[in-house]
Amino acid sequence: MPAIPSHLKPLFTAEMIRKRTAELGASISVWAEEIWRTSHTDVLAIPILRGGIFFYADLVREIRTSVEIAPARTWAYEQMADENSPERKPNELASVQVDLAAVPARGRSVLVVDDICDSGRSLAVLSAALKEAGAREVRAAVLVTRKVESQAYSPEWSGFDYSGKEWIVGYGMDDSERWRNLPGVFIITQA
């Protein structure tokens, strides 16, 4: 495990995440088992690259039935021009980009798994794109939902709610591609 820098303050520990992921997996299992009973198809589980892979790997192992895996990528932010800027949040793009090239969504029940739902913009765009590609239904599970006034999408399953405005890292979430590999979730404080 990497050393935790002093400017990172713990928000959700690895143990909290493990416990909550097991609870979410049990809940999602009820839905996935019903999909199998009614359609004899596995839920198509989509990790959102890159941040969602940590939560995804742990979550799908908690689901009691088989799931099919097909990764997708969305991005709504671009790298900051000035890496040393005190403003830690990357620049938000005008539109969310989606890559579903390898996703066989037609006729499927889809579970989208991501690290965080900030405004819900990315999940809303991805859900619409999956439905346009023929998905029967789309549900989402995220590790953290940031509570904001106007949420574009509300995931069906969320590990934790967070109402702060601080940028958070760890367990897949990054700060300019750094600290994704931390086992917990941390708030970035001003160093």
Secondary structure by P-SEA (a helix, b strand, c coil): cccccccccccccaaaaaaaaaaaaaaaaaaaaaaaaccccccbbbbccccaaaaaaaaaaaccbbbbbbbbbbbcccccccccccccccccccbbbbbcccccccccbbbbbbcccccaaaaaaaaaaaaaacccbbbbbbcccccccccccccccccccccccccccccccccccccccccbbbbbccc
